[in-house]
Amino acid sequence: MDDQCAEAIAEGLTRNTTLKVLDLSNNRIGPEPMQRWQEIIGKCSLKSLDLSNNPLYDEGAQCIFKGL
């Protein structure tokens, strides 16, 4: 999965009220789509999100933390 797919998933999460666990580990998700995730991560129904082994770097990780 690449950045474009990650952005599409983030958009879908804005309308989803039932998904609780999402495993996106071991992909090619970089820091760019995490800015969009920052906007929605605290508002969606997720209880567990696995982004391990993605090249998020510090910038992407900071976006996720800010969104929580």
N, C-alpha and C positions, 0 to 999 in steps of 0.2 A: 504494500500500500504506500502511496506517496502523499505529498502535501495536499494535492487536490482532493483526493478521497477523504482525507482527514477533515478538510473543510466541509465537505458534503455531509459527513457524519455529524459534525458539530451543528450544522443547520438542521438536520433531522432531530437532534436532541432537543431543540427548542420547542418542538411539538410533541415529543414523546413523554408520556406520563407513567409508563409501566416498566421500562428497562431499568434494572437495578445494578447489573454487573456488565462491564464492558472490558474486554481484553484486546488491546491493540499493541501488545508487545511484539518485538522482533519485526518491525517494519522500517520504513524509510521516512518516518515523520520527522520533519525538521522544526525549527523554532517558529517559522512564519505562520503556520495555521494556529499556533497556540495563542496568538493574539485574539483570534475569534473564540477559541475555547475559553479564554479568560472572561469573556462577556457572558457566557452561558453556563459554565461549570457549576456555579453555586446555585443556579436556578433550576437545574434539571433534577430528575429523580434518582440519579446514580448514587449508589452507596459504595461502589468499588470500581476504580478505573486503573487499569494496568497499562502504563506507557513505557515499561522497561525495555531496554535495548533498542531505543530509538535515538537518533542524533538530535535531541532537543537542545542540547548545550545549556548553558546558564540562562540565556535569554528565554528559552521555551519553558524551562522549569520555573522561572520567576513569574511568568504569565499564569501558569497553573496555580501557583501559590497565591497570587493576588486574587485570582478568581474564586478561590475557596473562601 
